[in-house]
Amino acid sequence: MRGMRHPLSGALYELCDDGVLVSLGDDAGLYDSHGRWLSGRRMTVCPNFCAWIGDGPRDPVDLSSNRRFRNVLEPNLDDTAEARS
């Protein structure tokens, strides 16, 4: 399942067949791509994250050609280790 963790709340937003599943700990609720509650536990969700996940491509695609991820480079683990030392 395609998903992202919200950087502030830590909630996991995942695309499912019925909408966007938002889970935080043991709580989970289903929302549409506008952040409107559909079922499950009601929580405060980020409508921008719901749109980001819910309106994206449904089928797995090569993200390197996606406009949202065009400038994202794979991290070089050697450089990361050197930067920490």
Backbone as CSV, one residue per row, in Angstrom:
resi,resn,N_x,N_y,N_z,CA_x,CA_y,CA_z,C_x,C_y,C_z
1,MET,0.836,-1.184,0.000,0.000,0.000,0.000,0.879,1.245,0.000
2,ARG,0.484,2.241,-0.802,1.239,3.492,-0.825,0.838,4.313,0.395
3,GLY,1.804,4.883,1.074,1.499,5.680,2.242,2.658,6.552,2.663
4,MET,2.340,7.493,3.541,3.357,8.397,4.094,3.001,8.676,5.553
5,ARG,4.033,8.910,6.341,3.839,9.287,7.734,3.882,10.810,7.839
6,HIS,2.880,11.386,8.520,2.811,12.837,8.679,3.962,13.293,9.578
7,PRO,4.717,14.317,9.172,5.904,14.709,9.941,5.603,15.301,11.312
8,LEU,4.425,15.874,11.513,4.113,16.490,12.809,3.323,15.562,13.724
9,SER,2.276,14.944,13.202,1.425,14.099,14.052,1.957,12.679,14.169
10,GLY,2.723,12.221,13.184,3.206,10.847,13.178,2.178,9.861,12.659
11,ALA,0.993,10.332,12.252,-0.047,9.447,11.733,0.370,8.899,10.376
12,LEU,-0.021,7.657,10.102,0.282,7.015,8.833,-0.926,7.158,7.918
13,TYR,-0.717,7.734,6.737,-1.756,7.923,5.727,-1.484,6.925,4.611
14,GLU,-2.431,5.990,4.374,-2.233,4.958,3.365,-3.404,4.923,2.396
15,LEU,-3.108,4.704,1.125,-4.132,4.570,0.111,-4.726,3.171,0.189
16,CYS,-6.046,3.083,0.221,-6.719,1.789,0.151,-7.843,1.903,-0.879
17,ASP,-8.539,0.811,-1.149,-9.572,0.801,-2.187,-10.705,1.782,-1.900
18,ASP,-11.000,2.032,-0.630,-12.141,2.866,-0.259,-11.789,4.308,0.048
19,GLY,-10.524,4.667,0.033,-10.118,6.035,0.350,-8.735,6.062,0.961
20,VAL,-8.572,6.908,1.987,-7.296,7.059,2.676,-7.459,6.562,4.101
21,LEU,-6.690,5.559,4.464,-6.715,5.019,5.810,-5.697,5.783,6.644
22,VAL,-6.164,6.411,7.721,-5.284,7.173,8.606,-5.210,6.420,9.926
23,SER,-3.996,6.081,10.336,-3.832,5.342,11.597,-2.771,5.997,12.462
24,LEU,-3.058,5.992,13.755,-2.139,6.532,14.753,-2.264,5.657,15.985
25,GLY,-1.241,4.863,16.251,-1.311,3.915,17.359,-2.371,2.863,17.067
26,ASP,-3.308,2.675,18.012,-4.385,1.696,17.836,-5.603,2.289,17.144
27,ASP,-5.615,3.597,16.900,-6.754,4.260,16.262,-6.573,4.291,14.755
28,ALA,-7.673,4.064,14.021,-7.635,4.123,12.559,-8.990,4.569,12.038
29,GLY,-8.967,5.391,11.018,-10.196,5.856,10.396,-10.013,5.968,8.897
30,LEU,-11.127,5.887,8.183,-11.109,5.979,6.733,-11.647,7.338,6.314
31,TYR,-10.915,8.004,5.420,-11.256,9.360,4.969,-11.201,9.413,3.450
32,ASP,-11.928,10.380,2.860,-11.820,10.563,1.415,-10.627,11.460,1.112
33,SER,-10.404,11.768,-0.165,-9.219,12.542,-0.541,-9.331,14.024,-0.186
34,HIS,-10.460,14.426,0.404,-10.614,15.799,0.881,-10.524,15.883,2.405
35,GLY,-10.262,14.755,3.049,-10.139,14.727,4.500,-11.463,14.568,5.217
36,ARG,-12.525,14.186,4.494,-13.835,13.977,5.126,-13.917,12.559,5.650
37,TRP,-14.412,12.418,6.868,-14.509,11.130,7.540,-15.505,10.235,6.832
38,LEU,-15.159,8.960,6.642,-16.052,7.978,6.036,-16.462,6.898,7.030
39,SER,-15.488,6.349,7.755,-15.797,5.309,8.738,-14.622,5.142,9.687
40,GLY,-14.837,4.313,10.710,-13.779,4.064,11.688,-13.716,5.162,12.732
41,ARG,-12.589,5.269,13.371,-12.375,6.237,14.437,-12.219,7.635,13.843
42,ARG,-12.958,8.604,14.377,-12.808,9.993,13.942,-11.577,10.602,14.601
43,MET,-10.731,11.186,13.785,-9.527,11.854,14.277,-9.382,13.174,13.530
44,THR,-8.557,14.039,14.038,-8.204,15.244,13.297,-7.147,14.843,12.279
45,VAL,-7.464,15.034,11.002,-6.530,14.635,9.951,-6.143,15.849,9.121
46,CYS,-5.075,15.710,8.390,-4.587,16.766,7.509,-5.215,16.568,6.123
47,PRO,-6.089,17.480,5.690,-6.711,17.314,4.365,-5.687,17.360,3.230
48,ASN,-4.591,18.072,3.428,-3.552,18.114,2.397,-2.894,16.748,2.223
49,PHE,-2.638,16.057,3.321,-2.051,14.723,3.234,-3.046,13.747,2.624
50,CYS,-4.337,13.878,2.982,-5.362,13.009,2.386,-5.398,13.205,0.878
51,ALA,-5.301,14.445,0.411,-5.304,14.720,-1.025,-4.035,14.184,-1.674
52,TRP,-2.905,14.359,-1.017,-1.617,13.916,-1.552,-1.638,12.409,-1.802
53,ILE,-2.163,11.660,-0.828,-2.218,10.203,-0.948,-3.393,9.772,-1.821
54,GLY,-4.572,10.343,-1.589,-5.788,9.885,-2.257,-5.900,10.252,-3.715
55,ASP,-5.305,11.357,-4.137,-5.429,11.800,-5.525,-4.248,11.408,-6.392
56,GLY,-3.279,10.722,-5.835,-2.114,10.300,-6.599,-2.438,9.115,-7.485
57,PRO,-1.451,8.609,-8.204,-1.696,7.461,-9.089,-2.118,6.228,-8.283
58,ARG,-3.127,5.504,-8.765,-3.635,4.313,-8.066,-2.759,3.091,-8.311
59,ASP,-2.253,2.942,-9.524,-1.423,1.796,-9.859,0.033,2.112,-9.549
60,PRO,0.815,1.107,-9.141,2.242,1.352,-8.887,2.925,1.877,-10.154
61,VAL,3.662,2.940,-9.999,4.374,3.536,-11.125,5.802,3.834,-10.697
62,ASP,6.645,4.069,-11.689,8.017,4.468,-11.419,7.998,5.921,-10.944
63,LEU,8.277,6.165,-9.671,8.179,7.504,-9.107,9.254,8.451,-9.607
64,SER,10.294,7.928,-10.247,11.343,8.823,-10.735,10.829,9.732,-11.852
65,SER,9.746,9.330,-12.516,9.183,10.174,-13.570,8.014,11.013,-13.068
66,ASN,7.598,10.825,-11.815,6.485,11.583,-11.258,6.941,13.000,-10.921
67,ARG,6.149,14.007,-11.276,6.547,15.395,-11.060,6.780,15.713,-9.583
68,ARG,6.110,15.015,-8.683,6.276,15.284,-7.252,7.636,14.848,-6.739
69,PHE,8.212,13.844,-7.379,9.460,13.260,-6.887,10.614,13.432,-7.862
70,ARG,10.470,14.292,-8.845,11.467,14.450,-9.890,12.823,14.889,-9.346
71,ASN,12.850,15.718,-8.312,14.106,16.253,-7.791,14.642,15.490,-6.583
72,VAL,14.006,14.394,-6.241,14.435,13.612,-5.083,15.506,12.628,-5.533
73,LEU,16.631,12.653,-4.872,17.729,11.746,-5.198,17.833,10.680,-4.127
74,GLU,18.292,9.521,-4.525,18.556,8.463,-3.555,19.719,8.903,-2.673
75,PRO,19.600,8.745,-1.343,20.712,9.155,-0.481,21.910,8.234,-0.653
76,ASN,23.069,8.837,-0.641,24.300,8.071,-0.693,24.667,7.730,0.746
77,LEU,24.583,6.448,1.090,24.797,6.040,2.475,26.208,6.335,2.946
78,ASP,27.189,6.297,2.042,28.558,6.607,2.425,28.679,8.069,2.842
79,ASP,28.047,8.975,2.080,28.085,10.399,2.411,27.372,10.675,3.723
80,THR,26.260,9.979,3.967,25.495,10.169,5.195,26.313,9.764,6.395
81,ALA,27.031,8.656,6.316,27.847,8.185,7.437,28.988,9.157,7.687
82,GLU,29.570,9.698,6.624,30.672,10.659,6.794,30.182,11.948,7.421
83,ALA,28.973,12.369,7.076,28.438,13.628,7.596,28.180,13.528,9.091
84,ARG,27.841,12.319,9.576,27.564,12.148,11.007,28.837,12.112,11.834
85,SER,29.948,11.742,11.250,31.187,11.591,12.044,31.943,12.896,12.153
